[in-house]
Amino acid sequence: MAVAETKNLTTLQVKRFKPSDNPTNTYLTDEKGLWAWMTTVDHKKIGLMYLGAVAFFFALAGFLALALRTELWTPAKTFIEADTYNQLFTLHGAMMVFFVLVPSIPAALGNFVLPMQLGAKDVAFPRLNLASFYIYVFGAIFTFISLANNGFDTGWTFYTPYSSDANSAGVIWVTLGVFILGFSSILTGTNFITTIHKLRAPGITWGRLPLNIWALYATSIIQVLATPVLAITILLLSMENIMDIGIFDPALGGDPVLYQHFFWFYSHPAVYIMIVPGFGIISEVITTFSKKHIFGYWAIALSSLAIAFIGFLVWGHHMFTSGQSSVATTVFSFLTFLVGIPTGIKILNWVATLYKGSIDMKTPMLYVFVFLFLFTIGGFTGITLGALSVDIHLHDTYYVVAHFHYVMMGGTLMALLAGLHYWWPKMTGKMYNETLGRISAVLIFIGFNTTFLPQFVMGAQGMPRRYYNYIDQFTIFHQTSTIGSYILGVAFLIILYNLMKSLINGEKAPANPWNSRGLEWQATSPPDFHNFDHTPVIIHGPYDYHQPMEEFQLGLAVSHNGHGDHHEVTTDETEKA
């Protein structure tokens, strides 16, 4: 008894709950009909609704990207006017950042898997979860209203003085839309933090959390702390446009550089809102398809928190040419190099995990390798841009465009595709065609590099970004980039066809097709409405592949007619806080 009091050990009666490969009642069959979906508080359905909305906005932004690349096939006008071109690249950027990349992994995949990985029935605040989705939709409606009011051509950053135009109704509408959208991000982050702290199953200590949960935890902290800064900035910009208050407009006594400080104080941490959850997915997929314990668990977990902290201190590296002091630029340059260290720790540990692993080259794993290649290039070019003398030359060139896409699309989007293919059998109960999945992954790798590698070269040669026309020497680079964009388009269409086809006539997915030790895979595919028909009990970490599968399928014992079909385990609750 003294030992139990000192170490806070709890003895539980448990039994094995092997998930059925033929579930009769799932969250997809529990409540049917449009109204049931629109009013659901089930985190899985809300995650799927987010996923559908994100896919819709991604398709729109992708079509805009293809239009931009088609226009740039020739040095002069190809088929659209200059003003239209400005509006297209602005809408493409705003839609990809605010409506796709920021919510894609946390709100879509995170909503679906986070409670399951914790052994919970739902998130802490289910109704707040549904409200955050409708706030997201409401913000999107405001953006579309702006298109009906002459649109906006400020660039996705809404820099002043471009956006300080009292006569531009489109700018006012879209900035209000982004303002509303921020509340969705804040509520999601608050929900996740509370869920992780309060709803973990027995035995899930901080040292047994999946690394995907650590990543979502760090992301949620950034969402809660950084997003209000964007909201205030956008609100000040709207007040200036509507009420002629001088905040950022020099003609009214304002300072346009102040807007850049406010905007990037949010938007650089927002880069980590987009990429850190992707890191969590990569950790999950690598261990599953290497059948090996993750190398350096605590280093990866704490590096997510380190990125979240340092990410608040590096916003000034976007402003090396803005006239800030040499002391400030030097400090921001140093901090930019510093934030690369925790990211490098992750890359090192992932590669070490692969070493001597039993690697299974399924589609999710292919996307992990694509991620590692592309994101590493994005990271190294970020260090290049962090060097003061180099950035002065490369600022506002296509080099920055290529770097940004290697980090955001090569990082976040590849991780999203890895996670989508990894958890697709769990979400839908269907298996996709593995051959088509591999073909699409290879095509994305080829198309992506064909699109963006030439942009590094022409950026280094001085090609400015956002230009409608260009000199003849850059023609070959732009045309190569355009060809790559169409290869990318074809690859995404193959993914869409493959996943949709699996819903219609795909092979039925077993409960655990990847033989993973993750807790979410100990539920049926698709899961029960409450995820598990028992309360899971955890006695091992999520990456202990040397332990038998039976010991990952334990739950609180249920007595059947007095027969004791249970045994006792001891769980350490010391860290349960």
C-alpha positions, 0 to 999 in steps of 0.5 A, a space after each residue: 500500500 505504501 508503494 502505491 501511495 508513493 508512486 501513484 500506481 493504479 491497479 486495473 482489471 482489464 481484458 483484451 478487446 480485439 477490434 472486429 474486421 466486420 463492424 455492424 455499427 459505425 459512425 457512418 451508419 449511426 446517423 444518416 442524412 444531411 441534417 444529421 451531418 450538419 448538426 453532428 458533434 462527432 469529431 470524426 464527421 466534423 473532421 471529414 467536413 473540414 476535409 471536404 471543405 479543404 479539398 474544395 478550396 485546394 481545388 480552386 486554388 490549384 486551378 488558379 495556380 494552373 491559370 497563373 502558370 499558363 499565363 507565364 508561358 510567354 514573356 508578354 500577355 498570354 490570355 489574361 490581363 495584368 490586373 486579373 493576374 494580380 487578383 489571381 495570384 492574390 486569391 491563390 495565395 490567400 486561399 492556400 494559406 488561410 483556407 487550406 494549409 492552416 486548417 488542413 492537418 489540425 482541423 481535418 486529420 487532427 479532428 479525426 484521429 486526436 481523440 482516438 489516439 488518446 482513447 477518448 470518445 470525443 474532444 473536450 468541447 464537441 459543440 465548440 468543435 462544430 461551431 469552429 467549422 461553421 466559423 471557418 465556412 462563414 469566413 470563407 463566405 466573406 472572401 467570396 463576397 469580396 470577389 463580387 466587390 471588385 476583388 482584391 490584388 494586394 498579395 496574400 499578405 495584404 501589405 499596406 499601402 496596397 490594402 490601405 484603400 478606403 474605396 476598395 470594398 473587396 479588401 474590406 470584405 476579405 480582411 473581415 473574412 480572415 478576421 472571422 477565420 482566426 476564431 475558428 483556429 483559436 477555438 480548435 487550438 483551445 479544444 485540442 489543448 483541453 482534450 490532451 490534458 483532460 481526456 487521456 485514457 488510463 495509462 497514457 502518460 506524457 511519455 506515452 503520447 503519440 508524437 502526432 499528439 505532441 505536434 498537435 499540442 505545440 500547434 494548438 499553443 501557437 494557434 491560441 497565442 499567435 492568431 489574436 495578433 492577426 485578428 487585431 492587425 486585420 481589425 486595425 486595417 479594416 478600421 483604417 479603411 472604413 473610418 480613415 484612422 491613420 494607423 498604417 497609411 502614411 498619408 494619415 500619419 500611419 506607418 506601413 512598416 508597422 503593419 509588416 511587424 504585426 502581420 509577420 509576428 503572427 504569420 511566421 508562427 503560422 508557418 509552424 501552424 502549417 508544418 508542425 502537425 505535418 511533422 507529427 504525421 511523418 513520425 507516425 507513418 515512419 514508425 508504422 512502415 519501419 516496424 521500429 521504435 521511433 529514434 529519440 522520442 523525447 527529442 522529437 516531442 520537445 523539438 515541436 515545443 521548441 519550434 513553437 517557442 522560437 517561431 515567435 522570435 524570428 518574424 523580422 527575417 521577412 523584413 531585412 530590406 524594410 529599413 530596420 536597424 542592423 542590430 535587429 537584422 543581425 539578431 533575427 538572422 541568428 534566430 533564423 539559424 537557431 530555429 533550424 536546429 529543432 527541425 534538423 533534430 527531427 530529420 536526423 531522428 526520422 532517418 535514424 528510425 529508418 536505419 535497419 527498419 523493416 521498411 514497407 514501401 506502401 503509398 503513405 511511406 512513399 509520401 514520407 520519402 517525398 516529404 523528406 527530400 522536398 522539405 530538406 531542400 526547403 529548410 536549407 534554402 530557408 537558411 540561405 535566405 536567413 543570411 543577410 548578405 544573400 537575402 538582400 539579393 534574393 528578397 522578392 525574387 522567385 527564389 523566395 517563391 520556390 523556397 516557400 513552396 518547398 516548405 509549405 507544399 513539399 512539407 505540409 501538403 506531402 505530410 497531409 497526403 501521407 496522413 490521408 492515405 495512412 488513415 483513409 482505411 480508418 476513416 472510410 473502411 475502404 482500401 484504395 488501389 495501391 498501384 495508383 497510389 504509388 503512381 500518383 506519389 511518383 508523379 507528384 515528386 516529378 511534377 513538383 521538382 519540375 515546377 519549382 526547381 527552375 524557380 530557384 535558378 531564375 530567382 538567383 538570376 534576378 527574376 522578381 516574383 509577382 511579375 506579369 511580364 518578364 524578359 526573354 532569358 527567363 522563358 525556358 525556366 517559366 515554360 519548364 515550370 508550367 509543364 511541371 504544374 500540369 504534371 502536378 495537376 494530373 497527379 492530384 486528379 489520379 489521387 482524387 480518382 483513386 480515393 473516390 473509386 475506393 469509396 464505390 468499389 474498394 476492398 473492405 479495410 480490416 481494422 488494422 491494415 498496417 499492423 500498427 501499434 497506434 491506439 487509433 488502429 485498435 478500433 474498428 474501420 470505420 470506428 464506432 460512434 464513440 470510437 471504442 466500445 470499451 475504455 482502452 487501457 495503455 501499458 506500452 508506448 505507441 511505438 513498442 513494436 517489440 511487444 505483442 499486439 495483444 497487449 495494445 488491445 486492452 480495456 477495462 474489463 466488463 463482467 459477463 454473468 459473473 465470469 472473470 474473463 479479466 486480468 490485472 495490470 498496473 499503470 503509472 498515473 504519475 504524469 496524468 495531469 
